[in-house]
Amino acid sequence: MNKTIKTILIVVAIAILVYGGYQLITPEASVDIGIAEFESQNNKNAYTTIGVGVVILLATLLLGKNK
């Protein structure tokens, strides 16, 4: 694999992992009713995003080895 393409894929994979982590942490909706505050999260998309980032990173590192 070309060294430039490998570097780009690693950077993209890390960016996807960071974005997935951000989705995992931040709440999607928040409601404040006087004395109580409620937050709602749906982490299905975050787990999918993190999984895609891990797959890209592993594929780049394992398949990109020079023979």
Secondary structure, DSSP 8 states (H G I E B T S, - for coil): --HHHHHHHHHHHHHHHHHHHHHHHS-SEEEEETTEEEEE---HHHHHHHHHHHHHHHHHHHHT---
